[in-house]
Amino acid sequence: MRDGYVHGYAPREGERLEDQARALESLLHGDVRYAPGSRVLEAGCGTGAQTVALARNSPGARFSGLDISAPSLAQAGERVARAGLANVEFVRGDLADPPFPPGSFDHAFVCFVLEHLPDPAATLARIGALLRPGGTVTVIEGDHGSALPHPDHPAAHAAVACQVELQRAAGGDARIGRRLYPLLAAAGFSDVRAGPVVAYADGGDPAMQAAFTLGTFTAMVEGVRERALAAGLATAEGFDAGINALRRAAEPDGTFTYVFYKAVAIRGQDP
Ligand SMILES: C[S@@+](CC[C@H](N)C(=O)[O-])C[C@H]1O[C@@H](n2cnc3c(N)ncnc32)[C@H](O)[C@@H]1O
């Protein structure tokens, strides 16, 4: 799976995930709180960009961050230590065969992970098995079909399409957000509540433009430049025109809109 992770593990990707988490903290974490004493699995915690907000917002809960990448887990450990949080442990493991007994957790949190996996419903079913009956899963994923830069330009959409195609070729789905309801239902969860969470940046909030339009979205698309060129998905001129068009949307008269999807569902009682 590691080789197929389209965003890669370079230091710049860690910074991008941090920008993303900061820019989106209120959107993604505003209503995520766990009761004192509850055990929470953060599946695919990566470099811990979401972990800090999770652990800080629910100081009485105990978090287990699981990821397949040892270097990412090392960064996550440093980040959590810098934040002075003591309610998190990190565990290296594969979501294809998670290293926890069934029913180990009260809740699970999964953010920007399913988009990279070849069988997200099966992964969700395995996460469900790690929950006690009545436990909940919260899932957040993006949907690259929703990117709306202004001024609009076909080159921007062509560059985003390179990322979508590379992720598809690696077995993932960069437009998975819209599928969260059917995926969770197929994985056997009940009371599935899913819906869009809209991120938006304009010249009235230059910090959001810098962190989200540039630091998160444009940086992510730019990160696949060499692979897109190597795969023959774009010319250098065409790809760079797309990046410039995305950057243009972060100027004072530009706007950028993107839809994330967030779902919460319950692990039903055993039959
Ligand atoms: C885009 S990052 C998201 C990290 C974090 N959730 C966040 O929002 O910043 C996806 C993470 O999923 C991890 N991952 C991918 N496949 C995995 C697998 N089979 N088992 C465990 N982790 C996996 C990657 O190593 C990476 O850290």
The ligand as a MOL file (V3000), in Angstrom:
LIG
                    3D

  0  0  0     0  0            999 V3000
M  V30 BEGIN CTAB
M  V30 COUNTS 27 29 0 0 0
M  V30 BEGIN ATOM
M  V30 1 C -3.5470 11.5050 3.2610 0
M  V30 2 S -2.8280 10.6910 4.6260 0 CHG=1
M  V30 3 C -3.9560 11.2460 5.8700 0
M  V30 4 C -3.3390 11.2750 7.2280 0
M  V30 5 C -4.2290 11.8720 8.3150 0
M  V30 6 N -5.4240 11.0900 8.5150 0
M  V30 7 C -4.5810 13.3070 8.0080 0
M  V30 8 O -5.7680 13.6100 7.7930 0
M  V30 9 O -3.6740 14.1410 7.9940 0 CHG=-1
M  V30 10 C -3.2690 8.9490 4.4370 0
M  V30 11 C -2.5680 8.0380 5.4210 0
M  V30 12 O -3.0900 6.7210 5.2920 0
M  V30 13 C -2.0180 5.8280 5.5180 0
M  V30 14 N -2.3450 4.5200 4.9540 0
M  V30 15 C -2.5320 4.2150 3.6500 0
M  V30 16 N -2.8130 2.9030 3.5280 0
M  V30 17 C -2.7990 2.3700 4.7760 0
M  V30 18 C -2.9980 1.0660 5.2910 0
M  V30 19 N -3.2850 0.0360 4.4920 0
M  V30 20 N -2.9110 0.8650 6.6240 0
M  V30 21 C -2.6270 1.9100 7.4570 0
M  V30 22 N -2.4220 3.1700 7.0150 0
M  V30 23 C -2.4990 3.4050 5.6950 0
M  V30 24 C -0.8420 6.4870 4.8320 0
M  V30 25 O 0.3870 5.9710 5.3320 0
M  V30 26 C -1.0730 7.9460 5.1910 0
M  V30 27 O -0.3990 8.2970 6.3780 0
M  V30 END ATOM
M  V30 BEGIN BOND
M  V30 1 1 1 2
M  V30 2 1 2 3
M  V30 3 1 2 10
M  V30 4 1 3 4
M  V30 5 1 4 5
M  V30 6 1 5 6
M  V30 7 1 5 7
M  V30 8 2 7 8
M  V30 9 1 7 9
M  V30 10 1 10 11
M  V30 11 1 11 12
M  V30 12 1 11 26
M  V30 13 1 12 13
M  V30 14 1 13 14
M  V30 15 1 13 24
M  V30 16 1 14 15
M  V30 17 1 14 23
M  V30 18 2 15 16
M  V30 19 1 16 17
M  V30 20 1 17 18
M  V30 21 2 17 23
M  V30 22 1 18 19
M  V30 23 2 18 20
M  V30 24 1 20 21
M  V30 25 2 21 22
M  V30 26 1 22 23
M  V30 27 1 24 25
M  V30 28 1 24 26
M  V30 29 1 26 27
M  V30 END BOND
M  V30 END CTAB
M  END
